[in-house]
């Protein structure tokens, strides 16, 4: 074998390990981040969401691209960042939920 072929073969194991690490960890994390970003872009008033802290709330107002107002109960509204939303539990529909439904989700 020529010296260049040997040096290429020596670098092959590290290349394979890096490719496996990319496919196993980095690529799936990018996919999750893209899905979360799409979910945040689709938020609208009336959606019931779960915050990163595990609290259920209803979105009452979108202030701008980064901030929104969450209603945690009757007359309990808090301004929060969109990034604090971890998932949408119930999307707004044409038939709005009764006021007591948010309380029922918290129990």
C-alpha positions as CSV (number, residue, x, y, z in Angstrom):
1,X,0.0,0.0,0.0
2,X,1.1,3.5,-0.7
3,X,1.7,6.0,2.2
4,X,-1.3,8.1,1.2
5,X,-3.7,5.1,1.3
6,X,-2.4,4.2,4.8
7,X,-3.0,7.8,6.0
8,X,-6.5,7.8,4.6
9,X,-7.3,4.6,6.4
10,X,-6.0,6.0,9.7
11,X,-8.5,8.9,9.5
12,X,-11.4,6.6,8.6
13,X,-12.4,5.5,12.1
14,X,-12.6,9.1,13.4
15,X,-14.7,10.1,10.4
16,X,-17.1,7.2,11.0
17,X,-17.4,8.1,14.7
18,X,-18.2,11.8,13.8
19,X,-20.8,10.7,11.3
20,X,-22.5,8.5,13.8
21,X,-22.5,11.3,16.4
22,X,-24.0,13.7,13.9
23,X,-26.8,11.3,12.9
24,X,-27.5,10.2,16.5
25,X,-27.4,13.5,18.3
26,X,-27.1,16.7,16.3
27,X,-29.5,16.1,13.4
28,X,-32.4,15.0,15.7
29,X,-31.9,18.0,17.9
30,X,-32.2,20.3,14.9
31,X,-35.4,18.6,13.9
32,X,-36.9,19.1,17.4
33,X,-35.8,22.8,17.4
34,X,-37.4,23.4,14.0
35,X,-40.7,21.7,15.1
36,X,-40.8,23.9,18.3
37,X,-40.1,27.0,16.2
38,X,-43.1,26.1,13.9
39,X,-45.3,25.5,16.9
40,X,-44.4,28.9,18.4
41,X,-45.1,30.6,15.0
42,X,-48.6,29.0,14.9
43,X,-49.7,30.2,18.4
44,X,-52.9,32.3,18.5
45,X,-55.2,33.7,21.1
46,X,-57.5,31.1,22.5
47,X,-54.9,28.3,22.4
48,X,-54.4,26.4,25.7
49,X,-50.7,25.7,26.3
50,X,-48.3,24.2,28.8
51,X,-45.4,26.4,29.9
52,X,-41.9,25.1,30.5
53,X,-42.8,25.2,34.2
54,X,-45.7,22.8,33.7
55,X,-48.5,25.4,34.1
56,X,-51.6,25.3,31.9
57,X,-52.8,28.6,30.5
58,X,-54.8,30.1,27.8
59,X,-53.2,32.6,25.4
60,X,-55.3,35.8,25.5
61,X,-53.1,38.2,23.4
62,X,-50.0,38.1,21.2
63,X,-48.1,41.2,22.0
64,X,-45.3,40.9,19.4
65,X,-43.1,38.2,17.9
66,X,-41.6,37.4,21.2
67,X,-44.1,38.1,23.9
68,X,-47.7,37.1,24.7
69,X,-50.2,37.3,27.6
70,X,-51.3,34.1,29.3
71,X,-54.4,33.7,31.4
72,X,-53.9,31.2,34.2
73,X,-57.4,31.6,35.7
74,X,-60.1,34.2,36.2
75,X,-58.4,37.7,36.3
76,X,-54.9,36.2,36.5
77,X,-53.0,37.3,33.4
78,X,-49.2,37.3,33.0
79,X,-47.0,38.6,30.2
80,X,-44.6,35.9,29.1
81,X,-42.1,35.0,26.4
82,X,-43.2,32.7,23.6
83,X,-40.1,30.6,24.3
84,X,-41.7,29.6,27.6
85,X,-44.3,27.6,25.8
86,X,-43.4,23.9,25.7
87,X,-46.6,22.5,24.0
88,X,-50.0,23.3,22.7
89,X,-52.7,21.2,24.5
90,X,-55.8,22.5,22.7
91,X,-55.9,24.8,19.7
92,X,-58.6,27.5,19.3
93,X,-61.5,26.2,17.4
94,X,-64.7,27.8,16.0
95,X,-66.5,26.6,19.1
96,X,-64.9,28.5,22.0
97,X,-64.4,26.7,25.3
98,X,-66.5,27.7,28.3
99,X,-64.6,29.6,31.0
100,X,-64.6,26.6,33.4
101,X,-62.8,24.4,31.0
102,X,-59.4,26.0,31.8
103,X,-60.0,25.3,35.5
104,X,-60.9,21.7,34.7
105,X,-57.5,21.2,32.9
106,X,-55.6,22.3,36.0
107,X,-57.2,19.6,38.2
